Amino acid sequence: MSLTYEEFKQRADRVRAQIAEACARAGRDPGAVELLAVTKTHPATAAAHAARYGLRAVGENRVQEGVEKRAQCPAAIAWELIGHLQSNKARLAAAHFDRIQSVDSVKLLNHLDRAAGELGKVLPILLQINAGNDPAKFGAEPEAAPALLEAALRCGHLRVDGLMTIAPLSDDPAVAERTFANLREIRDRLAAQSGTPLRELSMGMTGDMAAAIAAGSTIVRVGTALFGTREAV
Ligand SMILES: *Cc1c(COP(=O)(O)O)cnc(C)c1O
């Protein structure tokens, strides 16, 4: 099932209005929150719609799927990896993605740094932190974040733009709120300690976007609200 551009545009306009509303409530500039269109499980036309609408980037959570889709979508748009990355796929990911949001171990940092060096590029990354202490989620534990950042800053072919998290699945909205506040605190502390701005806070999805924006999110990763529900994968 793929959406027409007109259908997509209606959905995207609605999501943008929700972002603007959440920003207004939080006293934030709506221009400070980027809408990242999550195209996973959707066809390459989804990325083409996002490009035509003027979005900067799309997010994919599997390397192979992103690589294939990007080859089918000539539109000028950036591709970001938001799903778990295994070290043995670091090279492929470094070659085909414009930013990796899911970097959560020193081992992965080293693989990506080496691959980016061989490719002759500087690869932007975010460090994924398990800010909700969710046993079911990937991401470095908050206690490990300072050492992970230190290691990342030593990698000459990586550029650390900020932090990313996924809130635990819960019926209680306070769980997501706590997770996002925690990531923000971790960011503020790490930025002060390291003297690196760590500007980006990638947090918030379809169901918890407003809470993330209230806590300072600069990138919301939205799939369902833009493209409809996904088939179970
Ligand atoms: C799928 C996914 C999203 C988007 O989720 P929706 O609820 O469909 O908006 C955001 N972030 C990550 C890491 C994802 O895997």
The ligand as a MOL file (V3000), in Angstrom:
LIG
                    3D

  0  0  0     0  0            999 V3000
M  V30 BEGIN CTAB
M  V30 COUNTS 15 15 0 0 0
M  V30 BEGIN ATOM
M  V30 1 C 10.1630 2.9010 13.5210 0
M  V30 2 C 10.9410 3.8830 14.2770 0
M  V30 3 C 10.4560 5.1830 14.4810 0
M  V30 4 C 9.1000 5.6670 13.9820 0
M  V30 5 O 8.0640 5.1390 14.7490 0
M  V30 6 P 6.5410 5.5810 14.5360 0
M  V30 7 O 5.8940 5.1910 15.7980 0
M  V30 8 O 6.0410 4.8210 13.3560 0
M  V30 9 O 6.5080 7.0360 14.2930 0
M  V30 10 C 11.2710 6.0740 15.1790 0
M  V30 11 N 12.4770 5.7060 15.6500 0
M  V30 12 C 12.9730 4.4610 15.4720 0
M  V30 13 C 14.3110 4.1330 16.0080 0
M  V30 14 C 12.2150 3.5180 14.7820 0
M  V30 15 O 12.7220 2.2850 14.6130 0
M  V30 END ATOM
M  V30 BEGIN BOND
M  V30 1 1 1 2
M  V30 2 1 2 3
M  V30 3 2 2 14
M  V30 4 1 3 4
M  V30 5 2 3 10
M  V30 6 1 4 5
M  V30 7 1 5 6
M  V30 8 2 6 7
M  V30 9 1 6 8
M  V30 10 1 6 9
M  V30 11 1 10 11
M  V30 12 2 11 12
M  V30 13 1 12 13
M  V30 14 1 12 14
M  V30 15 1 14 15
M  V30 END BOND
M  V30 END CTAB
M  END
